[in-house]
Amino acid sequence: MEKKNEELEKVKRQGRMKVVKLIFGLLCAVIIVLYGVGNNVYNNDNAKKTQGADSTDIEDAAFAKVSDSSASAQPFPAAEPPMYLRADRQAALEWLSEHYWDNWLKTIDSGSNAAGNTEAGALAGQALAQQSRQLTEAFAGYVNVLSQVEYEKACKGLGKLFGQLEEKGSRKALLGVMKAAEDVLYDPNSPMLNEELYIPVLEGILASKLLSSDDKLAYRANYEIVKINRKGTRARDFEYIYLTGDGNGKKLSSLYQTKAEYLIVYFNNPGCTSCKEIKQQLSQEMVIRQMIANKELIVLSVYPDEDLQQWEDDFKDFPNEWIYAADPAGSIKDDNRWGIRAIPSLYLLDKDKTVLLKDTSIEAIIAVITSARSK
């Protein structure tokens, strides 16, 4: 009996030891995981602190250094202004407008010299395809620089970039920059949409000997579109019908017949969610409301599509003080008279119908008219 009890007690002790070992093992695993996480956080925090300590006012104002999210990717090698220029912010920005890509172009050059025969050369040759997101972010940083220098200097910088890409003879590099420029400057949903800066990009593309005629076909079409109603030119005229009174009456007018110190042309569609958001914001902006009340500004809401019944049905949802118009001839869309690529689209014109802002934002409109009124 005692022997059985001893054996039973032995089994129990062994069982307890197994449980203790299991718990100890789990605790060790947890400690290892926590250590690893803490170490990563520490390293990331130190990296951020180091970046912050090394950054200058110029870098903060002009661009942020970009790095790919993958662990193996290298940070984009954006050039930094020489020390003697950093005290002069504008001079540093102008230097960056021409030299932002210098370090990256050297990387492309080293890949070309390797002729793709070594692993390093292959990686350099494929860098753009593998890191398109990084390149797009880098181009956005470059546009941030260009937006702070004179337009002529910005065009010069872009022209230099495409000239250097041509000299490198790297079709992959050129295609990568083309894609990044299109995403940043020409995509209707880009917060940095800027057709004026996209024009020198298109000119660089169309002049390239690295691209075939077929490669350039879509870009030729884009070039024709961006030249329509450019900032500083007189907007193209078009006829429109508009609803009056309770929406039952219709009258015919045209853009040039619409007299106002400032004219906001708002292309929209009743079924568009973003259009409704723009409409609400426009109708609530106090500056715009005051200028409409003072007869200084007109909002011309234009429906450019074919379903006029839908347009008439939506009349009651628009402010009475706006001109609620449609294009019955379809000339705006079908003839590409205004080069509209997305709905909603906002333009600001002056009393002579000169384009002050093209495909712009409400915030930009407010800034321009507020600045003009304060002078």
Contacts in CASP RR format, 6 or more apart in sequence:
PFRMAT RR
TARGET T0000
AUTHOR 0000-0000-0000
METHOD contacts of the structure
MODEL  1
MEKKNEELEKVKRQGRMKVVKLIFGLLCAVIIVLYGVGNNVYNNDNAKKT
QGADSTDIEDAAFAKVSDSSASAQPFPAAEPPMYLRADRQAALEWLSEHY
WDNWLKTIDSGSNAAGNTEAGALAGQALAQQSRQLTEAFAGYVNVLSQVE
YEKACKGLGKLFGQLEEKGSRKALLGVMKAAEDVLYDPNSPMLNEELYIP
VLEGILASKLLSSDDKLAYRANYEIVKINRKGTRARDFEYIYLTGDGNGK
KLSSLYQTKAEYLIVYFNNPGCTSCKEIKQQLSQEMVIRQMIANKELIVL
SVYPDEDLQQWEDDFKDFPNEWIYAADPAGSIKDDNRWGIRAIPSLYLLD
KDKTVLLKDTSIEAIIAVITSARSK
51 65 0 8 1.000
56 80 0 8 1.000
56 86 0 8 1.000
57 86 0 8 1.000
57 89 0 8 1.000
58 81 0 8 1.000
58 86 0 8 1.000
58 89 0 8 1.000
58 92 0 8 1.000
58 93 0 8 1.000
58 96 0 8 1.000
59 65 0 8 1.000
59 80 0 8 1.000
61 89 0 8 1.000
61 93 0 8 1.000
61 148 0 8 1.000
62 92 0 8 1.000
62 93 0 8 1.000
62 96 0 8 1.000
62 141 0 8 1.000
62 144 0 8 1.000
62 145 0 8 1.000
62 148 0 8 1.000
63 78 0 8 1.000
63 96 0 8 1.000
63 100 0 8 1.000
63 141 0 8 1.000
63 142 0 8 1.000
63 144 0 8 1.000
63 145 0 8 1.000
64 141 0 8 1.000
65 75 0 8 1.000
65 76 0 8 1.000
65 78 0 8 1.000
66 75 0 8 1.000
66 76 0 8 1.000
66 78 0 8 1.000
66 134 0 8 1.000
66 137 0 8 1.000
66 138 0 8 1.000
66 141 0 8 1.000
67 73 0 8 1.000
67 74 0 8 1.000
67 75 0 8 1.000
67 76 0 8 1.000
67 134 0 8 1.000
68 74 0 8 1.000
68 75 0 8 1.000
68 131 0 8 1.000
68 133 0 8 1.000
68 134 0 8 1.000
69 133 0 8 1.000
73 130 0 8 1.000
73 131 0 8 1.000
73 134 0 8 1.000
76 104 0 8 1.000
76 134 0 8 1.000
76 135 0 8 1.000
76 137 0 8 1.000
76 138 0 8 1.000
77 103 0 8 1.000
77 104 0 8 1.000
77 107 0 8 1.000
78 100 0 8 1.000
78 103 0 8 1.000
78 104 0 8 1.000
78 138 0 8 1.000
78 141 0 8 1.000
79 96 0 8 1.000
79 99 0 8 1.000
79 100 0 8 1.000
79 101 0 8 1.000
79 102 0 8 1.000
79 103 0 8 1.000
81 91 0 8 1.000
81 92 0 8 1.000
81 95 0 8 1.000
81 96 0 8 1.000
81 99 0 8 1.000
82 95 0 8 1.000
85 91 0 8 1.000
85 92 0 8 1.000
85 95 0 8 1.000
86 92 0 8 1.000
90 148 0 8 1.000
90 149 0 8 1.000
93 145 0 8 1.000
93 148 0 8 1.000
93 149 0 8 1.000
94 149 0 8 1.000
94 153 0 8 1.000
96 145 0 8 1.000
97 145 0 8 1.000
97 146 0 8 1.000
97 149 0 8 1.000
97 153 0 8 1.000
97 154 0 8 1.000
97 156 0 8 1.000
97 157 0 8 1.000
98 156 0 8 1.000
98 157 0 8 1.000
98 160 0 8 1.000
100 142 0 8 1.000
100 145 0 8 1.000
101 142 0 8 1.000
101 161 0 8 1.000
101 164 0 8 1.000
104 138 0 8 1.000
105 164 0 8 1.000
105 165 0 8 1.000
105 168 0 8 1.000
107 124 0 8 1.000
107 127 0 8 1.000
108 124 0 8 1.000
108 125 0 8 1.000
108 127 0 8 1.000
108 168 0 8 1.000
108 170 0 8 1.000
108 173 0 8 1.000
109 168 0 8 1.000
110 120 0 8 1.000
110 121 0 8 1.000
110 124 0 8 1.000
111 120 0 8 1.000
111 121 0 8 1.000
111 124 0 8 1.000
111 125 0 8 1.000
112 124 0 8 1.000
112 125 0 8 1.000
112 168 0 8 1.000
112 169 0 8 1.000
112 170 0 8 1.000
114 120 0 8 1.000
114 121 0 8 1.000
114 122 0 8 1.000
114 124 0 8 1.000
115 121 0 8 1.000
116 122 0 8 1.000
116 125 0 8 1.000
125 170 0 8 1.000
125 172 0 8 1.000
125 173 0 8 1.000
126 172 0 8 1.000
128 135 0 8 1.000
128 172 0 8 1.000
128 173 0 8 1.000
128 175 0 8 1.000
128 176 0 8 1.000
128 177 0 8 1.000
129 172 0 8 1.000
129 176 0 8 1.000
132 176 0 8 1.000
132 179 0 8 1.000
132 180 0 8 1.000
135 176 0 8 1.000
135 177 0 8 1.000
135 179 0 8 1.000
135 180 0 8 1.000
136 179 0 8 1.000
136 180 0 8 1.000
136 183 0 8 1.000
136 184 0 8 1.000
138 180 0 8 1.000
139 177 0 8 1.000
139 180 0 8 1.000
139 181 0 8 1.000
139 183 0 8 1.000
139 184 0 8 1.000
140 184 0 8 1.000
140 192 0 8 1.000
143 184 0 8 1.000
143 185 0 8 1.000
143 192 0 8 1.000
143 194 0 8 1.000
143 197 0 8 1.000
144 192 0 8 1.000
146 154 0 8 1.000
146 157 0 8 1.000
146 158 0 8 1.000
146 197 0 8 1.000
147 154 0 8 1.000
147 194 0 8 1.000
147 197 0 8 1.000
151 196 0 8 1.000
154 197 0 8 1.000
154 200 0 8 1.000
155 197 0 8 1.000
155 199 0 8 1.000
155 200 0 8 1.000
158 197 0 8 1.000
158 200 0 8 1.000
158 201 0 8 1.000
158 204 0 8 1.000
159 200 0 8 1.000
159 203 0 8 1.000
159 204 0 8 1.000
161 177 0 8 1.000
162 174 0 8 1.000
162 177 0 8 1.000
162 200 0 8 1.000
162 201 0 8 1.000
162 204 0 8 1.000
162 205 0 8 1.000
162 207 0 8 1.000
162 208 0 8 1.000
163 204 0 8 1.000
165 173 0 8 1.000
165 174 0 8 1.000
165 177 0 8 1.000
165 208 0 8 1.000
165 210 0 8 1.000
166 174 0 8 1.000
166 208 0 8 1.000
166 209 0 8 1.000
166 210 0 8 1.000
169 210 0 8 1.000
170 210 0 8 1.000
171 210 0 8 1.000
171 211 0 8 1.000
174 208 0 8 1.000
174 210 0 8 1.000
174 211 0 8 1.000
178 201 0 8 1.000
178 205 0 8 1.000
181 198 0 8 1.000
181 201 0 8 1.000
182 198 0 8 1.000
183 190 0 8 1.000
184 190 0 8 1.000
184 192 0 8 1.000
185 192 0 8 1.000
185 193 0 8 1.000
185 194 0 8 1.000
185 195 0 8 1.000
185 197 0 8 1.000
185 198 0 8 1.000
185 201 0 8 1.000
186 193 0 8 1.000
186 195 0 8 1.000
186 198 0 8 1.000
186 222 0 8 1.000
186 226 0 8 1.000
187 193 0 8 1.000
188 341 0 8 1.000
188 342 0 8 1.000
188 359 0 8 1.000
189 342 0 8 1.000
193 359 0 8 1.000
195 226 0 8 1.000
195 230 0 8 1.000
195 358 0 8 1.000
195 359 0 8 1.000
196 230 0 8 1.000
196 231 0 8 1.000
198 222 0 8 1.000
198 226 0 8 1.000
199 223 0 8 1.000
199 226 0 8 1.000
199 227 0 8 1.000
202 219 0 8 1.000
202 222 0 8 1.000
202 223 0 8 1.000
202 226 0 8 1.000
203 223 0 8 1.000
205 211 0 8 1.000
205 216 0 8 1.000
205 219 0 8 1.000
206 216 0 8 1.000
206 219 0 8 1.000
206 220 0 8 1.000
206 223 0 8 1.000
208 216 0 8 1.000
225 336 0 8 1.000
225 339 0 8 1.000
225 341 0 8 1.000
228 236 0 8 1.000
228 336 0 8 1.000
228 337 0 8 1.000
228 338 0 8 1.000
228 339 0 8 1.000
229 235 0 8 1.000
229 236 0 8 1.000
229 338 0 8 1.000
229 339 0 8 1.000
229 347 0 8 1.000
229 355 0 8 1.000
229 358 0 8 1.000
230 355 0 8 1.000
230 358 0 8 1.000
231 355 0 8 1.000
231 356 0 8 1.000
231 357 0 8 1.000
231 358 0 8 1.000
232 354 0 8 1.000
232 355 0 8 1.000
232 356 0 8 1.000
233 354 0 8 1.000
233 355 0 8 1.000
234 352 0 8 1.000
234 353 0 8 1.000
234 354 0 8 1.000
234 355 0 8 1.000
235 255 0 8 1.000
235 265 0 8 1.000
235 338 0 8 1.000
235 347 0 8 1.000
235 349 0 8 1.000
235 353 0 8 1.000
235 354 0 8 1.000
235 355 0 8 1.000
236 255 0 8 1.000
236 337 0 8 1.000
236 338 0 8 1.000
237 254 0 8 1.000
237 255 0 8 1.000
237 256 0 8 1.000
237 353 0 8 1.000
238 254 0 8 1.000
238 255 0 8 1.000
238 327 0 8 1.000
238 331 0 8 1.000
238 332 0 8 1.000
238 337 0 8 1.000
238 338 0 8 1.000
239 252 0 8 1.000
239 253 0 8 1.000
239 254 0 8 1.000
239 327 0 8 1.000
239 328 0 8 1.000
239 329 0 8 1.000
239 331 0 8 1.000
240 252 0 8 1.000
240 253 0 8 1.000
240 254 0 8 1.000
240 255 0 8 1.000
240 300 0 8 1.000
240 302 0 8 1.000
240 325 0 8 1.000
240 326 0 8 1.000
240 327 0 8 1.000
240 328 0 8 1.000
241 250 0 8 1.000
241 251 0 8 1.000
241 252 0 8 1.000
241 253 0 8 1.000
241 325 0 8 1.000
241 326 0 8 1.000
241 328 0 8 1.000
242 250 0 8 1.000
242 251 0 8 1.000
242 253 0 8 1.000
242 323 0 8 1.000
242 324 0 8 1.000
242 325 0 8 1.000
242 326 0 8 1.000
243 249 0 8 1.000
243 250 0 8 1.000
243 312 0 8 1.000
243 315 0 8 1.000
243 324 0 8 1.000
244 250 0 8 1.000
244 251 0 8 1.000
247 312 0 8 1.000
247 315 0 8 1.000
247 324 0 8 1.000
253 323 0 8 1.000
253 325 0 8 1.000
255 265 0 8 1.000
255 300 0 8 1.000
255 353 0 8 1.000
256 353 0 8 1.000
258 298 0 8 1.000
258 300 0 8 1.000
258 323 0 8 1.000
259 351 0 8 1.000
260 295 0 8 1.000
260 296 0 8 1.000
260 297 0 8 1.000
260 298 0 8 1.000
260 351 0 8 1.000
261 291 0 8 1.000
261 296 0 8 1.000
261 297 0 8 1.000
261 350 0 8 1.000
261 351 0 8 1.000
262 291 0 8 1.000
262 296 0 8 1.000
262 297 0 8 1.000
262 298 0 8 1.000
262 348 0 8 1.000
262 349 0 8 1.000
262 350 0 8 1.000
262 351 0 8 1.000
262 356 0 8 1.000
262 369 0 8 1.000
263 297 0 8 1.000
263 298 0 8 1.000
263 300 0 8 1.000
263 348 0 8 1.000
263 349 0 8 1.000
263 350 0 8 1.000
263 351 0 8 1.000
263 353 0 8 1.000
264 282 0 8 1.000
264 288 0 8 1.000
264 297 0 8 1.000
264 298 0 8 1.000
264 299 0 8 1.000
264 300 0 8 1.000
264 346 0 8 1.000
264 347 0 8 1.000
264 348 0 8 1.000
264 349 0 8 1.000
264 365 0 8 1.000
265 300 0 8 1.000
265 302 0 8 1.000
265 346 0 8 1.000
265 347 0 8 1.000
265 348 0 8 1.000
265 349 0 8 1.000
266 278 0 8 1.000
266 279 0 8 1.000
266 282 0 8 1.000
266 299 0 8 1.000
266 300 0 8 1.000
266 301 0 8 1.000
266 302 0 8 1.000
266 344 0 8 1.000
266 345 0 8 1.000
266 346 0 8 1.000
267 302 0 8 1.000
267 303 0 8 1.000
267 304 0 8 1.000
267 332 0 8 1.000
267 338 0 8 1.000
267 340 0 8 1.000
267 343 0 8 1.000
267 344 0 8 1.000
267 345 0 8 1.000
267 346 0 8 1.000
268 275 0 8 1.000
268 278 0 8 1.000
268 279 0 8 1.000
268 301 0 8 1.000
268 302 0 8 1.000
268 303 0 8 1.000
268 343 0 8 1.000
268 344 0 8 1.000
269 275 0 8 1.000
269 303 0 8 1.000
269 304 0 8 1.000
269 305 0 8 1.000
269 343 0 8 1.000
269 344 0 8 1.000
270 303 0 8 1.000
270 310 0 8 1.000
270 311 0 8 1.000
270 313 0 8 1.000
270 314 0 8 1.000
270 317 0 8 1.000
271 310 0 8 1.000
272 343 0 8 1.000
272 344 0 8 1.000
274 343 0 8 1.000
274 344 0 8 1.000
275 343 0 8 1.000
275 344 0 8 1.000
278 344 0 8 1.000
278 346 0 8 1.000
278 362 0 8 1.000
279 301 0 8 1.000
279 317 0 8 1.000
279 318 0 8 1.000
281 362 0 8 1.000
282 288 0 8 1.000
282 299 0 8 1.000
282 362 0 8 1.000
283 289 0 8 1.000
283 319 0 8 1.000
285 362 0 8 1.000
285 366 0 8 1.000
287 366 0 8 1.000
287 369 0 8 1.000
287 370 0 8 1.000
288 297 0 8 1.000
288 299 0 8 1.000
288 365 0 8 1.000
288 366 0 8 1.000
291 297 0 8 1.000
291 369 0 8 1.000
292 298 0 8 1.000
292 299 0 8 1.000
292 321 0 8 1.000
293 321 0 8 1.000
297 369 0 8 1.000
298 322 0 8 1.000
298 323 0 8 1.000
299 319 0 8 1.000
299 321 0 8 1.000
299 322 0 8 1.000
299 323 0 8 1.000
300 322 0 8 1.000
300 323 0 8 1.000
300 325 0 8 1.000
301 318 0 8 1.000
301 322 0 8 1.000
301 323 0 8 1.000
301 324 0 8 1.000
301 325 0 8 1.000
302 325 0 8 1.000
302 326 0 8 1.000
302 327 0 8 1.000
302 332 0 8 1.000
303 311 0 8 1.000
303 325 0 8 1.000
303 326 0 8 1.000
303 327 0 8 1.000
304 326 0 8 1.000
304 327 0 8 1.000
304 330 0 8 1.000
304 332 0 8 1.000
304 333 0 8 1.000
304 340 0 8 1.000
304 343 0 8 1.000
305 311 0 8 1.000
305 333 0 8 1.000
306 330 0 8 1.000
308 326 0 8 1.000
308 328 0 8 1.000
311 326 0 8 1.000
315 324 0 8 1.000
318 324 0 8 1.000
327 333 0 8 1.000
331 337 0 8 1.000
332 338 0 8 1.000
332 340 0 8 1.000
333 340 0 8 1.000
340 359 0 8 1.000
341 359 0 8 1.000
342 359 0 8 1.000
345 359 0 8 1.000
346 357 0 8 1.000
346 359 0 8 1.000
346 360 0 8 1.000
346 361 0 8 1.000
346 362 0 8 1.000
346 365 0 8 1.000
347 355 0 8 1.000
347 357 0 8 1.000
347 358 0 8 1.000
347 359 0 8 1.000
347 360 0 8 1.000
348 355 0 8 1.000
348 356 0 8 1.000
348 357 0 8 1.000
348 360 0 8 1.000
348 364 0 8 1.000
348 365 0 8 1.000
348 368 0 8 1.000
348 369 0 8 1.000
349 355 0 8 1.000
349 356 0 8 1.000
350 356 0 8 1.000
356 368 0 8 1.000
357 364 0 8 1.000
357 365 0 8 1.000
357 368 0 8 1.000
END
